Amino acid sequence: MDDEVLHGYLQHHWAGSTAGVSLFRRVARTHAIATVATAVDSLADEVADERETLRRIMHDVGTSPSTLGTVAAKAGAELGRLKPNGRILTRAPLTDLVEIEALRIAVWGKRCGWEALRSVADDEPRLDAALLDDLVARSDRQLDLLAQLHLTTARRRIVS
């Protein structure tokens, strides 16, 4: 196992998880459809818990989150709020839909990370294969829920 590559990979996913948790929390606070906002809030808690699981995995393989990567991810998450939609103080009607799509992309990226780690777990005793199997399955369930929330949001935003 190339620890330098593994550590770098985990640090990249940590930065992504930092931005992802921030995005989930913001969407849960601002989404206009209450049922969607509630579901996203629940997912935000799950994603935050998985971020802590990632921290433990990083510890187990001998690395830690990059401070610079964490700061950059937080800044990037905030910059992502700036969109050329012609509105400064109010949300554009499509913001809810685009943000759910961003959540789907974030979870897909997280799932890819768990899947990549799982692919080497049988050869790397510091990685827990059963835990990674569970994390992949959780991501699949989250993707299914986000697909439903996406369609709910699309129907409400595009039709109204």
KEKE-3310 file (N, C-alpha, C; in steps of 0.2 Angstrom, whole numbers, plus 5000, padded with zeros to 4 digits):
npx = (5004:5003:5006:5007:4999:4987:4985:4984:4973:4963:4963:4959:4946:4941:4941:4932:4921:4919:4915:4903:4895:4893:4886:4874:4869:4866:4856:4846:4842:4837:4829:4814:4803:4795:4795:4805:4816:4816:4819:4832:4838:4839:4847:4859:4863:4867:4877:4886:4889:4896:4907:4914:4916:4925:4936:4940:4944:4955:4963:4966:4974:4984:4985:4979:4966:4969:4973:4973:4966:4954:4950:4950:4940:4929:4929:4927:4914:4906:4909:4902:4889:4888:4880:4877:4864:4856:4851:4853:4850:4839:4833:4834:4821:4825:4835:4833:4831:4843:4852:4848:4852:4866:4868:4866:4877:4887:4885:4887:4900:4905:4901:4909:4922:4921:4919:4931:4940:4935:4938:4951:4952:4953:4966:4972:4974:4972:4960:4943:4933:4919:4914:4916:4908:4895:4895:4895:4883:4874:4876:4871:4857:4855:4857:4846:4835:4838:4836:4822:4818:4823:4815:4803:4806:4808:4796:4789:4795:4797:4785:4777)
npy = (4994:5011:5023:5037:5040:5035:5042:5055:5054:5051:5064:5072:5068:5071:5085:5087:5081:5091:5102:5096:5093:5106:5111:5102:5106:5120:5119:5112:5122:5132:5127:5128:5119:5112:5098:5092:5100:5095:5081:5083:5089:5078:5069:5077:5076:5062:5063:5071:5062:5052:5059:5060:5047:5045:5053:5044:5033:5039:5042:5028:5024:5032:5046:5063:5075:5088:5104:5116:5111:5109:5122:5128:5120:5125:5138:5137:5131:5142:5151:5144:5148:5160:5164:5167:5173:5185:5189:5196:5197:5189:5172:5163:5155:5142:5138:5129:5117:5116:5115:5103:5094:5096:5091:5077:5075:5077:5066:5055:5057:5054:5041:5035:5036:5028:5016:5015:5013:5002:4993:4990:4986:4972:4969:4978:4979:4989:4995:4993:4982:4978:4989:4998:4992:4994:5008:5011:5005:5014:5026:5022:5021:5035:5041:5036:5042:5055:5056:5055:5066:5076:5074:5078:5091:5096:5095:5104:5116:5118:5117:5126)
npz = (5000:4996:5006:5005:4994:4998:5010:5004:4996:5005:5012:5002:5001:5013:5013:5003:5010:5020:5013:5008:5019:5024:5013:5013:5026:5023:5013:5020:5028:5020:5009:5000:5000:5013:5017:5009:5014:5027:5025:5020:5030:5039:5031:5031:5044:5044:5034:5041:5052:5044:5040:5052:5053:5043:5048:5058:5050:5044:5054:5058:5048:5049:5046:5045:5044:5032:5037:5028:5017:5023:5026:5013:5007:5015:5011:4997:4997:5002:4991:4981:4983:4976:4961:4944:4943:4943:4954:4970:4984:4985:4983:4968:4958:4953:4962:4972:4965:4958:4969:4975:4965:4966:4979:4976:4967:4976:4986:4977:4974:4987:4988:4978:4984:4996:4989:4982:4993:4998:4988:4990:5003:5007:5005:5014:5030:5039:5035:5037:5030:5031:5037:5027:5017:5022:5022:5008:5005:5013:5006:4994:4998:5002:4989:4982:4990:4988:4974:4974:4981:4972:4961:4966:4969:4957:4950:4958:4956:4942:4937:4944)
capx = (5000:5007:5003:5007:4994:4981:4984:4982:4966:4958:4963:4955:4939:4940:4940:4925:4916:4919:4911:4897:4892:4891:4880:4868:4866:4863:4850:4841:4840:4834:4825:4807:4798:4797:4796:4812:4821:4816:4823:4839:4841:4841:4853:4864:4866:4870:4883:4891:4892:4900:4913:4917:4919:4931:4941:4942:4948:4961:4967:4968:4979:4990:4985:4974:4963:4973:4970:4973:4961:4948:4949:4949:4933:4924:4928:4923:4907:4903:4909:4897:4883:4887:4878:4875:4856:4853:4848:4858:4847:4834:4835:4831:4817:4828:4840:4831:4832:4850:4855:4847:4857:4873:4869:4866:4884:4891:4884:4890:4907:4907:4901:4915:4927:4920:4920:4938:4943:4933:4942:4958:4952:4955:4973:4974:4971:4969:4953:4937:4929:4912:4912:4915:4902:4890:4895:4893:4875:4871:4877:4865:4851:4855:4856:4839:4831:4839:4832:4815:4818:4825:4809:4798:4808:4808:4789:4786:4799:4796:4777:4774)
capy = (5000:5017:5027:5044:5041:5034:5048:5061:5052:5052:5071:5075:5066:5075:5092:5086:5080:5097:5106:5093:5094:5113:5112:5099:5110:5126:5117:5110:5128:5136:5124:5131:5114:5109:5091:5091:5102:5090:5075:5085:5090:5071:5067:5081:5072:5056:5064:5073:5056:5049:5063:5058:5040:5046:5055:5038:5029:5043:5040:5021:5023:5036:5052:5067:5080:5094:5111:5120:5108:5110:5129:5129:5117:5129:5144:5135:5130:5148:5154:5141:5151:5165:5162:5173:5173:5191:5191:5197:5196:5184:5166:5162:5150:5136:5137:5123:5111:5115:5113:5096:5091:5097:5086:5071:5074:5076:5059:5051:5057:5051:5034:5033:5036:5022:5010:5014:5011:4995:4989:4988:4984:4965:4969:4983:4977:4995:4997:4989:4980:4978:4996:5001:4989:4998:5015:5011:5004:5020:5031:5020:5023:5042:5043:5035:5047:5062:5056:5056:5074:5079:5074:5082:5098:5098:5096:5110:5122:5119:5118:5132)
capz = (5000:4995:5011:5003:4990:5002:5014:5000:4994:5011:5013:4997:5002:5019:5010:5000:5015:5023:5008:5007:5026:5023:5008:5016:5031:5020:5009:5025:5031:5015:5004:5001:5001:5020:5017:5006:5019:5033:5023:5019:5037:5042:5028:5034:5051:5042:5031:5046:5055:5040:5040:5058:5052:5038:5052:5061:5045:5043:5060:5058:5043:5051:5043:5048:5039:5030:5039:5022:5013:5026:5025:5006:5006:5017:5007:4991:4998:5002:4985:4977:4983:4971:4955:4940:4942:4943:4961:4975:4991:4985:4979:4961:4958:4952:4966:4976:4961:4957:4975:4976:4960:4969:4984:4973:4965:4982:4988:4972:4975:4993:4987:4975:4989:5000:4985:4981:4999:4999:4983:4993:5010:5008:5005:5018:5037:5043:5032:5039:5024:5033:5038:5020:5013:5025:5020:5001:5005:5015:5001:4989:5000:5001:4982:4981:4993:4984:4968:4975:4982:4966:4957:4970:4969:4950:4949:4961:4953:4935:4935:4947)
cpx = (5004:5003:5002:5001:4987:4980:4981:4975:4961:4958:4959:4947:4937:4938:4933:4919:4914:4914:4904:4893:4889:4885:4874:4865:4863:4856:4845:4838:4836:4830:4817:4802:4800:4798:4803:4817:4821:4820:4830:4842:4843:4847:4859:4867:4870:4877:4888:4894:4897:4907:4917:4920:4925:4937:4944:4946:4955:4966:4970:4973:4985:4990:4979:4971:4968:4969:4969:4967:4954:4945:4947:4942:4928:4923:4925:4916:4903:4903:4904:4891:4882:4886:4876:4868:4853:4850:4854:4856:4842:4836:4831:4827:4820:4834:4839:4833:4840:4854:4854:4852:4864:4874:4869:4874:4888:4891:4887:4897:4909:4906:4907:4921:4927:4921:4927:4941:4941:4936:4949:4958:4954:4962:4976:4971:4969:4962:4948:4933:4922:4910:4911:4909:4896:4889:4893:4885:4872:4871:4871:4858:4850:4853:4848:4834:4832:4836:4825:4814:4819:4819:4803:4799:4807:4800:4786:4789:4797:4789:4775:4776)
cpy = (5006:5022:5034:5045:5040:5040:5054:5060:5053:5060:5074:5074:5070:5082:5092:5085:5087:5101:5103:5094:5101:5114:5108:5103:5117:5124:5115:5116:5132:5134:5126:5126:5111:5102:5089:5094:5098:5084:5077:5086:5083:5068:5071:5078:5066:5058:5067:5067:5053:5052:5061:5051:5040:5048:5049:5034:5033:5041:5033:5020:5028:5043:5056:5072:5086:5100:5115:5117:5109:5118:5131:5126:5122:5135:5142:5134:5137:5152:5151:5144:5157:5162:5168:5172:5179:5193:5191:5195:5191:5177:5165:5156:5143:5134:5130:5117:5110:5113:5105:5092:5091:5092:5079:5070:5073:5069:5054:5051:5053:5043:5031:5032:5030:5016:5009:5011:5003:4990:4987:4986:4977:4964:4974:4982:4983:4998:4991:4987:4980:4985:4999:4999:4993:5005:5016:5010:5010:5025:5029:5022:5031:5044:5042:5040:5054:5062:5057:5064:5078:5080:5079:5090:5101:5099:5102:5116:5123:5120:5124:5139)
cpz = (5000:5000:5009:4999:4994:5007:5010:4998:4999:5013:5008:4998:5009:5017:5007:5005:5019:5019:5008:5014:5026:5019:5010:5021:5028:5017:5014:5028:5026:5010:5005:5002:5008:5020:5014:5011:5025:5031:5022:5025:5040:5038:5030:5040:5049:5039:5036:5050:5051:5039:5046:5057:5047:5043:5056:5057:5044:5048:5060:5053:5044:5047:5047:5043:5038:5032:5032:5018:5016:5025:5018:5004:5009:5013:5000:4992:4999:4995:4980:4978:4978:4964:4951:4938:4942:4949:4966:4982:4991:4981:4973:4962:4957:4957:4970:4972:4960:4963:4977:4971:4963:4975:4981:4970:4971:4985:4983:4973:4982:4992:4983:4979:4993:4995:4983:4987:4999:4994:4985:5000:5011:5008:5010:5025:5041:5040:5034:5033:5025:5034:5031:5016:5016:5023:5012:5001:5008:5010:4995:4991:5000:4994:4980:4984:4989:4977:4968:4976:4976:4962:4960:4969:4961:4948:4952:4958:4946:4933:4938:4943)
residu = (MET:ASP:ASP:GLU:VAL:LEU:HIS:GLY:TYR:LEU:GLN:HIS:HIS:TRP:ALA:GLY:SER:THR:ALA:GLY:VAL:SER:LEU:PHE:ARG:ARG:VAL:ALA:ARG:THR:HIS:ALA:ILE:ALA:THR:VAL:ALA:THR:ALA:VAL:ASP:SER:LEU:ALA:ASP:GLU:VAL:ALA:ASP:GLU:ARG:GLU:THR:LEU:ARG:ARG:ILE:MET:HIS:ASP:VAL:GLY:THR:SER:PRO:SER:THR:LEU:GLY:THR:VAL:ALA:ALA:LYS:ALA:GLY:ALA:GLU:LEU:GLY:ARG:LEU:LYS:PRO:ASN:GLY:ARG:ILE:LEU:THR:ARG:ALA:PRO:LEU:THR:ASP:LEU:VAL:GLU:ILE:GLU:ALA:LEU:ARG:ILE:ALA:VAL:TRP:GLY:LYS:ARG:CYS:GLY:TRP:GLU:ALA:LEU:ARG:SER:VAL:ALA:ASP:ASP:GLU:PRO:ARG:LEU:ASP:ALA:ALA:LEU:LEU:ASP:ASP:LEU:VAL:ALA:ARG:SER:ASP:ARG:GLN:LEU:ASP:LEU:LEU:ALA:GLN:LEU:HIS:LEU:THR:THR:ALA:ARG:ARG:ARG:ILE:VAL:SER)
# end
